[in-house]
Amino acid sequence: MSNPFDAKEFTTVEDELGFPQPNRENFLSYIKSINPSDLENIKVDRSDVG
């Protein structure tokens, strides 16, 4: 996953506050789409990476 801020130079405070807004909206939309039972019942097993 890439960081959208890596290649971005600082411009203005307004621009800095507005830049992440689309990503925030997409993230909130994704969170709202998750079924609550999935959050309770799906186990993420990451034992293979440490």
Backbone as JSON, one array per atom type, in Angstrom:
{
  "sequence": "MSNPFDAKEFTTVEDELGFPQPNRENFLSYIKSINPSDLENIKVDRSDVG",
  "N": [[0.85, -1.16, 0.0], [0.6, 2.16, -0.85], [1.67, 5.42, 0.26], [-0.17, 8.27, -0.04], [0.81, 10.75, 0.59], [3.54, 10.77, 0.29], [4.75, 11.72, -2.14], [3.86, 14.29, -2.21], [4.13, 17.77, -1.97], [4.19, 20.31, 0.54], [1.72, 22.83, 0.48], [-0.6, 24.76, 1.08], [-2.41, 25.31, 4.15], [-5.14, 24.87, 3.83], [-5.17, 23.29, 1.52], [-3.74, 21.07, 2.45], [-5.53, 20.11, 4.36], [-7.71, 19.48, 2.76], [-6.77, 17.6, 0.93], [-6.67, 14.82, 1.93], [-9.36, 14.23, 2.08], [-11.01, 12.79, 0.05], [-9.93, 10.16, 0.35], [-10.55, 9.68, 3.0], [-13.35, 9.7, 2.91], [-13.79, 7.47, 1.26], [-12.73, 5.46, 2.91], [-14.46, 5.6, 5.16], [-16.85, 4.91, 3.92], [-16.25, 2.28, 3.19], [-15.94, 1.11, 5.75], [-18.54, 1.35, 6.72], [-19.75, -0.47, 5.06], [-19.1, -2.96, 5.95], [-20.21, -5.95, 7.33], [-21.54, -6.24, 10.55], [-21.47, -8.76, 11.84], [-19.35, -9.98, 10.56], [-17.19, -8.62, 11.65], [-17.18, -9.66, 14.17], [-16.86, -12.41, 13.81], [-14.92, -13.18, 11.89], [-11.64, -14.28, 11.74], [-8.42, -13.0, 11.62], [-5.51, -14.34, 10.63], [-2.28, -13.83, 11.11], [0.0, -15.16, 11.68], [2.0, -16.17, 10.11], [3.69, -14.14, 9.48], [5.04, -13.31, 11.67]],
  "CA": [[0.0, 0.0, 0.0], [1.43, 3.37, -0.95], [1.25, 6.57, 1.03], [-0.41, 9.36, -1.0], [1.52, 11.96, 1.03], [4.97, 10.64, 0.02], [5.2, 12.54, -3.26], [3.16, 15.57, -2.17], [4.82, 18.85, -1.26], [3.31, 21.19, 1.3], [1.31, 24.04, -0.24], [-1.32, 25.61, 2.03], [-3.14, 24.55, 5.17], [-6.41, 24.46, 3.23], [-4.88, 22.17, 0.61], [-3.36, 19.93, 3.27], [-6.73, 19.58, 4.99], [-8.61, 18.96, 1.73], [-6.16, 16.49, 0.18], [-7.05, 13.47, 2.34], [-10.82, 14.07, 2.18], [-11.54, 11.66, -0.73], [-9.52, 8.9, 0.96], [-11.33, 9.54, 4.24], [-14.72, 9.33, 2.53], [-13.75, 6.08, 0.79], [-12.51, 4.61, 4.07], [-15.7, 5.56, 5.94], [-17.82, 4.13, 3.13], [-15.86, 0.88, 3.33], [-16.25, 0.69, 7.12], [-20.01, 1.22, 6.82], [-20.21, -1.6, 4.25], [-18.74, -4.22, 6.61], [-21.27, -6.57, 8.12], [-21.11, -6.36, 11.94], [-21.15, -10.14, 12.21], [-18.01, -10.26, 10.06], [-16.24, -8.08, 12.61], [-17.17, -10.53, 15.35], [-16.64, -13.82, 13.51], [-13.79, -13.46, 11.01], [-10.36, -14.21, 12.42], [-7.29, -12.72, 10.75], [-4.36, -15.08, 11.12], [-1.05, -13.3, 10.53], [1.11, -15.85, 12.36], [3.04, -16.46, 9.13], [4.59, -12.99, 9.33], [5.69, -12.93, 12.91]],
  "C": [[0.9, 1.23, 0.0], [0.82, 4.49, -0.11], [1.05, 7.73, 0.07], [0.31, 10.65, -0.62], [3.0, 11.93, 0.69], [5.47, 11.61, -1.05], [4.6, 13.95, -3.26], [3.98, 16.59, -1.38], [3.79, 19.72, -0.56], [2.99, 22.43, 0.48], [0.66, 25.01, 0.74], [-2.02, 24.73, 3.05], [-4.45, 24.04, 4.59], [-6.23, 23.26, 2.31], [-4.53, 20.91, 1.4], [-4.58, 19.3, 3.94], [-7.68, 18.96, 3.97], [-8.09, 17.74, 1.0], [-6.62, 15.11, 0.63], [-8.56, 13.22, 2.34], [-11.38, 12.93, 1.33], [-11.17, 10.3, -0.13], [-10.31, 8.64, 2.24], [-12.75, 9.08, 3.92], [-14.78, 7.89, 2.04], [-13.6, 5.12, 1.95], [-13.79, 4.48, 4.9], [-16.78, 4.77, 5.22], [-17.53, 2.64, 3.25], [-16.23, 0.35, 4.71], [-17.75, 0.46, 7.28], [-20.53, 0.01, 6.05], [-19.92, -2.95, 4.91], [-19.89, -4.7, 7.47], [-20.79, -6.72, 9.57], [-20.77, -7.79, 12.37], [-19.78, -10.56, 11.69], [-16.95, -9.77, 11.04], [-16.12, -8.97, 13.85], [-16.68, -11.94, 15.04], [-15.43, -14.15, 12.63], [-12.5, -13.27, 11.79], [-9.26, -13.98, 11.38], [-6.07, -13.39, 11.37], [-3.12, -14.58, 10.4], [0.18, -13.95, 11.16], [2.26, -16.15, 11.4], [4.04, -15.32, 8.97], [5.16, -12.51, 10.66], [4.83, -13.08, 14.07]]
}
